[in-house]
């Protein structure tokens, strides 16, 4: 006697619980009620337990039946996902893709691309990561991401990664109106700036050496998670530093920050769109996304 639980039996059990009766379950599965009843009886006999309490007017799941259904639904979901993934692999379409986007870039352009991408019906799952500074390169090298948006400066020399310039993100030096530097004449000198705390977004690299920018030797540093938090900390007067101009403009409009000219501004940095380009890993979904991202303005 075969006592293994089949997916078919789990589907029937699921349908009975969802539809409320054996008859309704039979209708939803395009089966006759007697076939549903037989399948459940056989499952109970094979397992040696009662799955339904039939003492009332309506059959209800026993405690064992509820446990089987709860765990069985996980198996049904996993089976469905496995079937879909195998079909996608056979067609050359990735089952999942991970996109790393820099914390200094707005996410709206990416979501616009994804909105169009989903209408194409690839069925690929997309995961979006936010990375800070060199973390965008690190995510590609380590395999945490397939595509990176806003990777800064010089990239890795290892092969298998393609790049395209996105442009230069303009940065400005910003301070809160109540900060002592707000009252000094412009351009601000390094000897004045170094006396006050800098706010820095922590590089999210895991394997590459972390990078820093705009911090003077000997300057106190408050380290935060990302650029948005950095802008908020500077608006509170907790420190000073460079932030993207579009973020600074938002805070200036609210009266939370002032933009100050400095004598030795931080050099501009080119930002890149980059992706893992090996032929064996570049499937149809990634090719589609890269083409659309190449045409998208992030800066």
VOBA-1610 file (N, C-alpha, C; in pm, whole numbers, padded with zeros to 5 digits, always signed):
BEGIN
Unk+00086-00121+00000Unk+00000+00000+00000Unk+00088+00125+00000Unk+00060+00214-00089Unk+00137+00339-00098Unk+00081+00441-00001Unk+00159+00478+00097Unk+00111+00571+00200Unk+00166+00712+00182Unk+00230+00740+00068Unk+00283+00874+00046Unk+00171+00972+00018Unk+00187+01093+00070Unk+00090+01200+00045Unk+00117+01257-00094Unk+00016+01261-00177Unk+00033+01313-00313Unk-00008+01460-00320Unk+00045+01530-00419Unk+00006+01669-00441Unk-00142+01677-00477Unk-00190+01577-00550Unk-00331+01575-00588Unk-00421+01571-00464Unk-00382+01488-00365Unk-00461+01479-00242Unk-00458+01611-00166Unk-00343+01676-00165Unk-00332+01805-00096Unk-00416+01911-00167Unk-00420+01907-00298Unk-00503+02002-00374Unk-00651+01984-00340Unk-00694+01857-00326Unk-00833+01829-00292Unk-00864+01878-00151Unk-00774+01850-00057Unk-00792+01895+00081Unk-00802+02048+00086Unk-00716+02114+00012Unk-00716+02260+00007Unk-00848+02312-00051Unk-00895+02250-00156Unk-01018+02294-00221Unk-01139+02277-00128Unk-01144+02167-00054Unk-01256+02144+00038Unk-01260+02252+00145Unk-01142+02285+00200Unk-01138+02387+00307Unk-01173+02525+00251Unk-01126+02556+00132Unk-01153+02688+00075Unk-01298+02703+00030Unk-01353+02598-00030Unk-01489+02606-00085Unk-01597+02573+00016Unk-01561+02507+00125Unk-01658+02483+00233Unk-01731+02352+00229Unk-01717+02274+00121Unk-01786+02144+00115Unk-01719+02056+00010Unk-01750+01925+00021Unk-01696+01831-00078Unk-01753+01861-00216Unk-01882+01893-00221Unk-01948+01917-00349Unk-01891+02040-00420Unk-01871+02148-00343Unk-01817+02270-00401Unk-01672+02249-00446Unk-01597+02170-00367Unk-01460+02140-00405Unk-01456+02061-00535Unk-01547+01964-00547Unk-01554+01883-00669Unk-01581+01970-00790Unk-01671+02065-00775Unk-01705+02154-00886Unk-01586+02240-00927Unk-01513+02292-00828Unk-01400+02379-00859Unk-01286+02303-00924Unk-01276+02172-00896Unk-01169+02090-00952Unk-01215+02011-01075Unk-01340+02035-01116Unk-01398+01966-01232Unk-01395+01814-01213Unk-01433+01773-01092Unk-01442+01631-01058Unk-01582+01601-01006Unk-01620+01475-01006Unk-01749+01437-00948Unk-01731+01424-00797Unk-01835+01454-00717Unk-01822+01447-00571Unk-01774+01312-00519Unk-01816+01204-00583Unk-01775+01071-00536Unk-01623+01053-00547Unk-01562+01113-00649Unk-01417+01103-00666Unk-01344+01179-00555Unk-01398+01293-00514Unk-01340+01370-00405Unk-01350+01292-00274Unk-01468+01237-00249Unk-01488+01159-00127Unk-01393+01040-00122Unk-01378+00971-00236Unk-01289+00855-00242Unk-01145+00894-00212Unk-01101+01005-00271Unk-00962+01049-00252Unk-00932+01080-00106Unk-01026+01146-00039Unk-01004+01180+00102Unk-01007+01055+00188Unk-01102+00963+00162Unk-01108+00837+00237Unk-00979+00759+00222Unk-00927+00754+00099Unk-00803+00680+00074Unk-00686+00743+00148Unk-00680+00877+00149Unk-00573+00946+00220Unk-00580+00916+00369Unk-00701+00919+00425Unk-00719+00887+00567Unk-00678+00744+00597Unk-00715+00651+00510Unk-00679+00510+00531Unk-00529+00491+00520Unk-00467+00554+00420Unk-00323+00540+00403Unk-00245+00595+00522Unk-00293+00707+00577Unk-00223+00770+00689Unk-00265+00714+00824Unk-00380+00647+00827Unk-00429+00589+00951Unk-00481+00692+01049Unk-00530+00805+00998Unk-00583+00911+01083Unk-00710+00968+01021Unk-00791+01033+01103Unk-00909+01102+01053Unk-00873+01246+01023Unk-00902+01289+00901Unk-00875+01427+00863Unk-00997+01516+00880Unk-01116+01455+00878Unk-01240+01530+00893Unk-01324+01472+01005Unk-01390+01561+01078Unk-01488+01523+01180Unk-01624+01525+01114Unk-01688+01409+01102Unk-01813+01398+01027Unk-01935+01383+01119Unk-01917+01417+01247Unk-02027+01396+01342Unk-02137+01501+01327Unk-02106+01617+01272Unk-02205+01724+01258Unk-02269+01723+01120Unk-02342+01830+01092Unk-02405+01842+00961Unk-02302+01870+00851Unk-02189+01925+00891Unk-02086+01961+00793Unk-01952+01904+00837Unk-01881+01844+00744Unk-01750+01787+00776Unk-01651+01899+00803Unk-01584+01891+00915Unk-01483+01992+00951Unk-01350+01923+00975Unk-01243+01996+00949Unk-01110+01940+00966Unk-01079+01910+01112Unk-01019+01795+01136Unk-00969+01764+01269Unk-00841+01843+01291Unk-00787+01836+01411Unk-00661+01906+01440Unk-00550+01854+01349Unk-00548+01722+01327Unk-00448+01662+01239Unk-00470+01708+01095Unk-00597+01718+01055Unk-00628+01765+00920Unk-00585+01909+00898Unk-00603+01993+00999Unk-00562+02133+00989Unk-00410+02145+00976Unk-00338+02060+01052Unk-00192+02062+01043Unk-00145+02017+00905Unk-00207+01911+00853Unk-00171+01862+00721Unk-00198+01968+00614Unk-00312+02035+00625Unk-00347+02138+00527Unk-00250+02255+00534Unk-00217+02299+00655Unk-00128+02414+00671Unk+00009+02385+00608Unk+00066+02269+00639Unk+00197+02235+00584Unk+00185+02197+00437Unk+00072+02135+00401Unk+00052+02095+00263Unk+00045+02212+00167Unk-00010+02323+00215Unk-00016+02442+00130Unk+00122+02495+00096Unk+00216+02481+00189Unk+00354+02521+00160Unk+00410+02434+00047Unk+00379+02303+00052Unk+00428+02212-00052Unk+00364+02244-00187Unk+00235+02276-00186Unk+00167+02310-00311Unk+00227+02436-00373Unk+00256+02535-00287Unk+00316+02659-00336Unk+00455+02634-00391Unk+00532+02553-00319Unk+00668+02523-00364Unk+00666+02447-00496Unk+00572+02354-00510Unk+00562+02276-00633Unk+00525+02366-00751Unk+00433+02458-00726Unk+00391+02550-00830Unk+00507+02639-00875Unk+00583+02689-00777Unk+00696+02775-00808Unk+00805+02698-00882Unk+00828+02574-00839Unk+00930+02491-00904Unk+00894+02466-01050Unk+00769+02433-01075Unk+00724+02409-01212Unk+00744+02533-01299Unk+00708+02650-01243Unk+00722+02774-01319Unk+00870+02805-01347Unk+00955+02782-01247Unk+01096+02814-01264Unk+01163+02723-01367Unk+01128+02595-01362Unk+01186+02501-01458Unk+01148+02542-01601Unk+01024+02584-01619Unk+00979+02627-01752Unk+01056+02751-01797Unk+01082+02844-01700Unk+01153+02967-01737Unk+01299+02939-01770Unk+01359+02846-01695Unk+01498+02810-01725Unk+01507+02752-01866Unk+01410+02672-01901Unk+01410+02609-02033Unk+01395+02712-02145Unk+01336+02826-02115Unk+01315+02929-02218Unk+01424+03036-02216Unk+01524+03021-02127Unk+01633+03119-02122Unk+01598+03246-02048Unk+01498+03241-01961Unk+01457+03358-01884Unk+01490+03336-01737Unk+01556+03433-01675Unk+01596+03419-01535Unk+01474+03408-01443Unk+01487+03326-01340Unk+01380+03317-01240Unk+01384+03436-01145Unk+01505+03485-01115Unk+01519+03602-01028Unk+01631+03692-01080Unk+01618+03820-01054Unk+01722+03918-01084Unk+01729+04017-00968Unk+01851+04053-00930Unk+01870+04148-00822Unk+01933+04275-00877Unk+01874+04388-00843Unk+01922+04518-00888Unk+01969+04598-00767Unk+02093+04644-00770Unk+02146+04731-00665Unk+02141+04875-00714Unk+02081+04964-00636Unk+02075+05105-00674Unk+02141+05189-00566Unk+02216+05288-00609Unk+02287+05375-00516Unk+02189+05453-00430Unk+02228+05474-00305Unk+02143+05549-00212Unk+02133+05696-00248Unk+02218+05744-00340Unk+02210+05886-00375Unk+02121+05911-00496Unk+02069+05803-00555Unk+01983+05819-00673Unk+01835+05807-00635Unk+01748+05879-00704Unk+01604+05861-00683Unk+01561+05726-00737Unk+01466+05662-00672Unk+01421+05529-00715Unk+01307+05536-00817Unk+01243+05651-00833Unk+01129+05661-00924Unk+01161+05617-01066Unk+01276+05658-01125Unk+01306+05611-01261Unk+01315+05459-01272Unk+01372+05395-01169Unk+01382+05249-01170Unk+01243+05186-01164Unk+01157+05238-01078Unk+01023+05181-01066Unk+00943+05202-01195Unk+00969+05309-01267Unk+00904+05329-01397Unk+00945+05220-01496Unk+01074+05185-01493Unk+01124+05079-01579Unk+01061+04945-01540Unk+01054+04919-01410Unk+00997+04792-01364Unk+00849+04782-01397Unk+00779+04894-01392Unk+00637+04893-01426Unk+00618+04845-01570Unk+00702+04894-01660Unk+00695+04850-01800Unk+00741+04706-01814Unk+00847+04670-01741Unk+00903+04535-01748Unk+00800+04430-01709Unk+00723+04456-01604Unk+00625+04358-01557Unk+00514+04332-01658Unk+00486+04430-01743Unk+00381+04411-01843Unk+00425+04315-01953Unk+00555+04285-01963Unk+00605+04198-02069Unk+00590+04050-02036Unk+00556+04019-01910Unk+00522+03882-01873Unk+00638+03785-01864Unk+00757+03832-01832Unk+00869+03738-01816Unk+00849+03644-01697Unk+00782+03693-01595Unk+00765+03613-01474Unk+00886+03611-01383Unk+00984+03693-01413Unk+01107+03698-01333Unk+01083+03776-01204Unk+01130+03721-01094Unk+01120+03792-00967Unk+01232+03896-00959Unk+01198+04015-00915Unk+01296+04123-00905Unk+01317+04159-00758Unk+01443+04170-00720Unk+01479+04215-00586Unk+01563+04341-00599Unk+01525+04446-00527Unk+01598+04574-00533Unk+01672+04596-00402Unk+01802+04618-00411Unk+01886+04649-00296Unk+01928+04795-00300Unk+01942+04857-00185Unk+02002+04990-00179Unk+02145+04974-00129Unk+02240+05025-00206Unk+02381+05016-00168Unk+02439+05156-00152Unk+02543+05165-00071Unk+02607+05293-00042Unk+02750+05292-00095Unk+02780+05392-00175Unk+02914+05416-00229Unk+02968+05293-00302Unk+03083+05239-00256Unk+03143+05125-00325Unk+03063+04998-00317Unk+02959+04997-00235Unk+02874+04878-00224Unk+02809+04839-00354Unk+02792+04937-00444Unk+02733+04906-00574Unk+02827+04818-00658Unk+02958+04844-00653Unk+03054+04758-00720Unk+03065+04625-00648Unk+03070+04631-00518Unk+03085+04510-00437Unk+02971+04412-00463Unk+02849+04465-00477Unk+02733+04379-00499Unk+02747+04300-00629Unk+02805+04362-00732Unk+02826+04292-00859Unk+02935+04186-00847Unk+03048+04224-00788Unk+03163+04133-00778Unk+03128+04010-00695Unk+03055+04031-00586Unk+03021+03921-00495Unk+02905+03837-00546Unk+02835+03886-00647Unk+02720+03812-00698Unk+02591+03844-00626Unk+02593+03943-00535Unk+02470+03981-00466Unk+02373+04051-00559Unk+02424+04107-00668Unk+02338+04178-00764Unk+02380+04143-00906Unk+02283+04148-00996Unk+02309+04125-01138Unk+02326+04257-01213Unk+02261+04362-01164Unk+02267+04495-01225Unk+02291+04596-01114Unk+02376+04695-01142Unk+02403+04799-01044Unk+02378+04936-01108Unk+02302+05019-01039Unk+02268+05152-01089Unk+02331+05256-00997Unk+02425+05333-01051Unk+02488+05439-00971Unk+02618+05399-00907Unk+02688+05300-00966Unk+02820+05263-00913Unk+02916+05379-00937Unk+02989+05424-00833Unk+03068+05547-00846Unk+03213+05524-00888Unk+03268+05617-00964Unk+03410+05620-00992Unk+03462+05496-01062Unk+03589+05470-01042Unk+03654+05357-01108Unk+03597+05226-01058Unk+03564+05138-01151Unk+03508+05009-01115Unk+03616+04902-01106Unk+03575+04780-01081Unk+03671+04669-01070Unk+03734+04636-01205Unk+03855+04582-01200Unk+03926+04546-01323Unk+03895+04405-01367Unk+03822+04329-01285Unk+03789+04192-01321Unk+03694+04189-01440Unk+03702+04083-01520Unk+03618+04072-01638Unk+03476+04033-01603Unk+03393+04031-01709Unk+03255+03986-01689Unk+03160+04093-01643Unk+03206+04219-01635Unk+03118+04329-01594Unk+03122+04437-01701Unk+03004+04473-01751Unk+02991+04578-01852Unk+02944+04706-01784Unk+02987+04820-01836Unk+02952+04948-01774Unk+02908+05049-01879Unk+02825+05142-01835Unk+02786+05256-01918Unk+02772+05378-01828Unk+02833+05492-01863Unk+02821+05610-01778Unk+02677+05658-01766Unk+02637+05690-01644Unk+02506+05750-01620Unk+02514+05902-01621Unk+02632+05954-01585Unk+02650+06098-01573Unk+02711+06134-01440Unk+02729+06262-01417Unk+02788+06311-01293Unk+02678+06369-01204Unk+02671+06317-01082Unk+02575+06369-00985Unk+02635+06492-00916Unk+02575+06610-00932Unk+02631+06729-00865Unk+02609+06724-00713Unk+02715+06753-00638Unk+02709+06758-00492Unk+02731+06901-00446Unk+02671+06936-00334Unk+02691+07069-00274Unk+02720+07052-00126Unk+02790+07148-00071Unk+02821+07147+00073Unk+02705+07215+00146Unk+02645+07144+00239Unk+02524+07195+00304Unk+02536+07193+00456Unk+02480+07296+00518Unk+02479+07307+00665Unk+02341+07354+00709Unk+02307+07325+00832Unk+02181+07374+00887Unk+02192+07524+00914Unk+02082+07599+00903Unk+02087+07744+00925Unk+02140+07781+01063Unk+02119+07693+01162Unk+02166+07724+01298Unk+02310+07681+01323Unk+02374+07619+01225Unk+02511+07570+01243Unk+02609+07688+01238Unk+02717+07683+01317Unk+02815+07793+01317Unk+02872+07825+01179Unk+02889+07725+01092Unk+02944+07750+00959Unk+02850+07830+00872Unk+02722+07831+00907Unk+02624+07905+00827Unk+02651+08054+00831Unk+02716+08101+00937Unk+02738+08245+00955Unk+02870+08293+00897Unk+02959+08202+00856Unk+03090+08241+00805Unk+03081+08286+00659Unk+03173+08374+00622Unk+03177+08422+00484Unk+03223+08310+00389Unk+03173+08317+00268Unk+03210+08219+00166Unk+03327+08274+00082Unk+03406+08184+00026Unk+03397+08038+00038Unk+03455+07989+00171Unk+03396+07882+00224Unk+03444+07825+00350Unk+03580+07761+00330Unk+03669+07781+00426Unk+03804+07725+00419Unk+03809+07592+00495Unk+03900+07503+00452Unk+03914+07373+00520Unk+03947+07389+00668Unk+04025+07494+00703Unk+04063+07514+00843Unk+03942+07546+00930Unk+03837+07599+00867Unk+03714+07625+00941Unk+03625+07499+00945Unk+03615+07431+00831Unk+03528+07312+00822Unk+03575+07201+00914Unk+03707+07180+00923Unk+03761+07068+00998Unk+03728+07075+01148Unk+03691+07193+01196Unk+03657+07208+01338Unk+03521+07147+01374Unk+03444+07115+01272Unk+03307+07068+01297Unk+03286+06927+01241Unk+03196+06859+01303Unk+03168+06718+01269Unk+03116+06704+01126Unk+03165+06601+01057Unk+03115+06565+00925Unk+03016+06450+00940Unk+02915+06446+00853Unk+02822+06333+00850Unk+02856+06250+00727Unk+02870+06119+00747Unk+02911+06031+00638Unk+02816+05913+00627Unk+02781+05876+00503Unk+02702+05754+00479Unk+02799+05637+00469Unk+02774+05532+00546Unk+02866+05419+00554Unk+02866+05338+00425Unk+02984+05316+00371Unk+03000+05232+00252Unk+02947+05092+00285Unk+02863+05038+00196Unk+02801+04908+00222Unk+02879+04791+00163Unk+03003+04814+00120Unk+03086+04705+00066Unk+03109+04598+00172Unk+03109+04473+00128Unk+03135+04361+00218Unk+03272+04300+00194Unk+03320+04307+00069Unk+03449+04248+00037Unk+03551+04351-00012Unk+03504+04457-00079Unk+03595+04562-00123Unk+03627+04656-00008Unk+03744+04721-00010Unk+03776+04819+00094Unk+03674+04933+00092Unk+03621+04972+00207Unk+03521+05080+00211Unk+03581+05213+00170Unk+03498+05295+00104Unk+03543+05426+00059Unk+03480+05535+00145Unk+03549+05650+00148Unk+03493+05770+00212Unk+03518+05887+00118Unk+03444+05995+00140Unk+03461+06111+00052Unk+03420+06237+00126Unk+03496+06344+00105Unk+03460+06473+00161Unk+03489+06489+00309Unk+03568+06397+00369Unk+03603+06406+00511Unk+03747+06454+00522Unk+03769+06556+00601Unk+03903+06612+00619Unk+03979+06537+00727Unk+04110+06532+00713Unk+04195+06465+00812Unk+04175+06527+00950Unk+04147+06444+01048Unk+04129+06490+01185Unk+03987+06535+01216Unk+03899+06529+01120Unk+03761+06576+01141Unk+03678+06469+01212Unk+03596+06509+01309Unk+03504+06418+01375Unk+03399+06373+01274Unk+03352+06249+01289Unk+03259+06193+01190Unk+03140+06127+01260Unk+03022+06159+01211Unk+02901+06086+01246Unk+02867+05999+01126Unk+02864+05866+01144Unk+02837+05774+01034Unk+02691+05728+01041Unk+02622+05739+00928Unk+02481+05698+00921Unk+02464+05596+00808Unk+02341+05545+00793Unk+02318+05432+00704Unk+02319+05467+00557Unk+02267+05583+00519Unk+02255+05615+00377Unk+02247+05766+00358Unk+02237+05807+00231Unk+02241+05949+00200Unk+02119+06024+00252Unk+02004+05960+00251Unk+01884+06024+00303Unk+01900+06057+00451Unk+01954+05961+00526Unk+01978+05984+00669Unk+02084+06091+00689Unk+02183+06097+00601Unk+02288+06199+00609Unk+02226+06339+00593Unk+02139+06354+00493Unk+02074+06483+00472Unk+01990+06524+00592Unk+01920+06426+00651Unk+01837+06455+00768Unk+01922+06494+00888Unk+02035+06424+00907Unk+02125+06455+01019Unk+02183+06595+01004Unk+02220+06631+00881Unk+02274+06766+00860Unk+02167+06872+00880Unk+02045+06841+00843Unk+01935+06935+00865Unk+01911+06959+01014Unk+01944+06858+01096Unk+01931+06872+01241Unk+02049+06947+01303Unk+02150+06977+01222Unk+02268+07046+01273Unk+02368+06954+01339Unk+02354+06821+01316Unk+02444+06725+01380Unk+02581+06720+01315Unk+02591+06778+01197Unk+02718+06778+01126Unk+02700+06845+00991Unk+02808+06843+00911Unk+02807+06909+00781Unk+02860+06812+00676Unk+02851+06851+00551Unk+02910+06768+00447Unk+02841+06786+00314Unk+02885+06706+00217Unk+02834+06713+00080Unk+02715+06618+00062Unk+02611+06666-00003Unk+02496+06583-00036Unk+02455+06615-00180Unk+02386+06524-00247Unk+02341+06551-00384Unk+02258+06679-00391Unk+02275+06754-00496Unk+02209+06883-00505Unk+02057+06872-00499Unk+02001+06766-00559Unk+01855+06756-00558Unk+01802+06733-00416Unk+01878+06658-00333Unk+01838+06640-00193Unk+01855+06770-00115Unk+01965+06840-00142Unk+01988+06967-00075Unk+01879+07067-00109Unk+01840+07071-00235Unk+01735+07166-00277Unk+01604+07140-00204Unk+01573+07011-00182Unk+01450+06977-00109Unk+01454+07033+00032Unk+01570+07017+00100Unk+01583+07065+00237Unk+01592+07217+00243Unk+01655+07277+00141Unk+01662+07423+00136Unk+01521+07482+00123Unk+01438+07421+00040Unk+01302+07469+00021Unk+01221+07462+00149Unk+01257+07366+00236Unk+01188+07353+00365Unk+01249+07442+00473Unk+01358+07509+00440Unk+01427+07594+00538Unk+01515+07517+00632Unk+01548+07390+00597Unk+01625+07306+00689Unk+01775+07310+00662Unk+01816+07351+00541Unk+01957+07352+00506Unk+01992+07478+00428Unk+02120+07511+00430Unk+02176+07617+00348Unk+02291+07559+00266Unk+02302+07600+00142Unk+02414+07557+00057Unk+02524+07661+00069Unk+02646+07616+00101Unk+02759+07705+00120Unk+02870+07672+00019Unk+02928+07776-00037Unk+03041+07758-00128Unk+03167+07729-00045Unk+03253+07641-00097Unk+03375+07606-00025Unk+03496+07634-00114Unk+03608+07660-00051Unk+03730+07695-00125Unk+03788+07576-00199Unk+03774+07456-00142Unk+03829+07335-00203Unk+03718+07230-00214Unk+03630+07244-00313Unk+03518+07152-00326Unk+03562+07011-00360Unk+03477+06917-00325Unk+03506+06776-00355Unk+03496+06752-00506Unk+03588+06675-00563Unk+03586+06650-00708Unk+03458+06578-00751Unk+03415+06606-00873Unk+03298+06536-00926Unk+03331+06389-00949Unk+03230+06306-00938Unk+03247+06162-00957Unk+03149+06111-01062Unk+03200+06040-01161Unk+03113+05979-01261Unk+03043+05858-01200Unk+02916+05842-01233Unk+02840+05727-01186Unk+02805+05639-01306Unk+02797+05507-01279Unk+02780+05413-01389Unk+02661+05319-01369Unk+02607+05277-01481Unk+02520+05161-01486Unk+02611+05043-01518Unk+02605+04939-01438Unk+02694+04824-01460Unk+02614+04695-01443Unk+02660+04591-01511Unk+02588+04463-01500Unk+02682+04347-01528Unk+02645+04234-01471Unk+02719+04111-01495Unk+02685+04066-01637Unk+02786+04055-01721Unk+02762+04040-01865Unk+02807+03907-01924Unk+02842+03810-01837Unk+02883+03681-01891Unk+02770+03622-01973Unk+02803+03561-02087Unk+02701+03507-02176Unk+02613+03404-02106Unk+02671+03325-02015Unk+02595+03218-01952Unk+02495+03269-01849Unk+02516+03390-01801Unk+02427+03442-01698Unk+02336+03553-01749Unk+02360+03599-01870Unk+02283+03710-01926Unk+02162+03654-02000Unk+02051+03640-01931Unk+01930+03586-01991Unk+01844+03694-02054Unk+01729+03652-02105Unk+01642+03744-02178Unk+01587+03856-02090Unk+01552+03824-01966Unk+01496+03926-01878Unk+01599+04032-01844Unk+01723+03989-01816Unk+01828+04086-01784Unk+01861+04173-01905Unk+01867+04111-02023Unk+01893+04189-02143Unk+01786+04296-02163Unk+01662+04259-02139Unk+01550+04353-02153Unk+01564+04469-02054Unk+01595+04437-01929Unk+01609+04541-01827Unk+01726+04634-01857Unk+01838+04577-01895Unk+01956+04659-01923Unk+01928+04757-02036Unk+01863+04710-02142Unk+01832+04798-02255Unk+01747+04916-02211Unk+01649+04890-02125Unk+01561+04997-02078Unk+01632+05090-01980Unk+01718+05034-01895Unk+01791+05116-01800Unk+01892+05206-01870Unk+01949+05157-01980Unk+02046+05237-02056Unk+01980+05364-02112Unk+01851+05359-02134Unk+01779+05473-02192Unk+01713+05561-02085Unk+01733+05525-01958Unk+01664+05595-01847Unk+01755+05699-01784Unk+01701+05817-01759Unk+01776+05925-01693Unk+01760+05915-01542Unk+01869+05894-01470Unk+01867+05889-01324Unk+01925+06016-01264Unk+02001+06090-01344Unk+02069+06210-01293Unk+02018+06331-01371
//
